[in-house]
Amino acid sequence: MSGNQAIQHNTGKFMKHRFLQPSVIELNSRALENNIRFLKRIAGKFVRISSVIKGNAYGHGISTFLPIAEKAGIDHFAVFSANEAYSAIRHKNKDSTRVMIMGMVRDDEMEWAVENDVECYIFEEKRLKAAIAAAKVNKKKASIHLQIETGMNRTGFQENEWERIFEIVKANYSLLSLEGICTHYAGAESAANYFRILKQDRQFQKAIMIAEKVLDKKPAAHASSSAAFLTHPDKHYNMVRIGIAQYGFWPSRETFIHHIKTENLDEGFDPLERVMTLKSEIMSIKQVKTGEFIGYGNIYLAGRDMTIATVPVGYTHGFGRNLTNTGYVLVHGKRCGVVGLVNMNMITINVTHIPNVQKGDEVVLIGKQGNDEITVASFGEMINNLNYEVLTRIPDSIPKIVCSNA
Ligand SMILES: Cc1ncc(COP(=O)(O)O)c(C=O)c1O
């Protein structure tokens, strides 16, 4: 039997099994529509929303998230690198949907980007030259965004380069489509950075003015991510790049408080809805007697007779080891604490207080169940992490399904 036949034979034999992954991520398309509506209302008619889907759409999965965002009215997506752009253009359904790379493009990937109408950030003269060369090869304009250094000190053209770069763009108009000039504020989610951001914005406006003078027309501009968008309505320019908020999370508690204060809303009212629910199921249940240790070592001592359930989720699924003895999950709509060490693929939870708990019962790790909810924020705070880090650490191997639960 050849190797291929052996594989086919085995595949056939096991076809009746479903081999479901132990956990699943549900993306709620209705929640996403709500968030996009909310963001569009703030942006108004004339400001475009670019949906930031870097970091595998903040753990939501580019391939699943992009099509539902497109359906919800998004026509521009921002990624970090060429490989993410490749994934984005493979999963978009509309020709008019644009993809923009904000970070890494190797010079040799530029030709591919131009060929596929992918917009690229340009922050070095060498990259600008690579874009011009790629446009010549493709006999097609390269769509570019000139990134301006305004004080973040990461990437972007320094002030002493601005005029020369704008001149190069002007001299190569037949090969370049200048989609915008842009910058990034250094931490608008914290009031501590308020004056730094004002200073950055003054620099940005100066760059726009010089660009207008050199290019004889005012270029489109964009600078704000979720936090600046929500707290600095005067800095929306022509486009905003929204990541975390579209997924239903506030960039910080401060941003949330700022919003409810300025809109005069009740503190308990959150206009954003979480798009993601991360769930698993109970794998096994057992009784543990008072005085027994649970799991590895002597991390958790049962202080009374307990009912313990194992859940097939561990640090390999982004459930950090630091949630040992402190994290919690939802079963039957009730909070159940993690007892003992978080393992690679498993956690043990205390279900003593859940009557009729059974193997196969749903376990929610992030999201709603009954009247309770575990937000990534609380999940994050527990392990001293930002939403961003917790979300992007969720591995892509967890299958995603789209639902539209009310
Ligand atoms: C350049 C740039 N723009 C926009 C965003 C989106 O940020 P947020 O998720 O806070 O909206 C990011 C994310 O880090 C970014 O790096």
The ligand as an SDF file (V2000), in Angstrom:
LIG
                    3D

 16 16  0  0  0  0  0  0  0  0999 V2000
   -0.7250   52.1670   13.6130 C   0  0  0  0  0  0  0  0  0  0  0  0
   -1.9120   51.6450   14.3450 C   0  0  0  0  0  0  0  0  0  0  0  0
   -3.1160   52.1650   14.0920 N   0  0  0  0  0  0  0  0  0  0  0  0
   -4.2180   51.7260   14.7130 C   0  0  0  0  0  0  0  0  0  0  0  0
   -4.1670   50.7260   15.6590 C   0  0  0  0  0  0  0  0  0  0  0  0
   -5.4280   50.2680   16.3500 C   0  0  0  0  0  0  0  0  0  0  0  0
   -5.3790   50.4940   17.7160 O   0  0  0  0  0  0  0  0  0  0  0  0
   -6.6510   50.1970   18.6550 P   0  0  0  0  0  0  0  0  0  0  0  0
   -6.7550   48.7130   18.7080 O   0  0  0  0  0  0  0  0  0  0  0  0
   -6.2800   50.7750   19.9580 O   0  0  0  0  0  0  0  0  0  0  0  0
   -7.8240   50.8160   18.0100 O   0  0  0  0  0  0  0  0  0  0  0  0
   -2.9320   50.1690   15.9710 C   0  0  0  0  0  0  0  0  0  0  0  0
   -2.8430   49.1130   16.9950 C   0  0  0  0  0  0  0  0  0  0  0  0
   -1.9770   48.9630   17.7700 O   0  0  0  0  0  0  0  0  0  0  0  0
   -1.7690   50.6410   15.2880 C   0  0  0  0  0  0  0  0  0  0  0  0
   -0.5550   50.1360   15.5570 O   0  0  0  0  0  0  0  0  0  0  0  0
  1  2  1  0
  2  3  1  0
  2 15  2  0
  3  4  2  0
  4  5  1  0
  5  6  1  0
  5 12  2  0
  6  7  1  0
  7  8  1  0
  8  9  2  0
  8 10  1  0
  8 11  1  0
 12 13  1  0
 12 15  1  0
 13 14  2  0
 15 16  1  0
M  END
$$$$
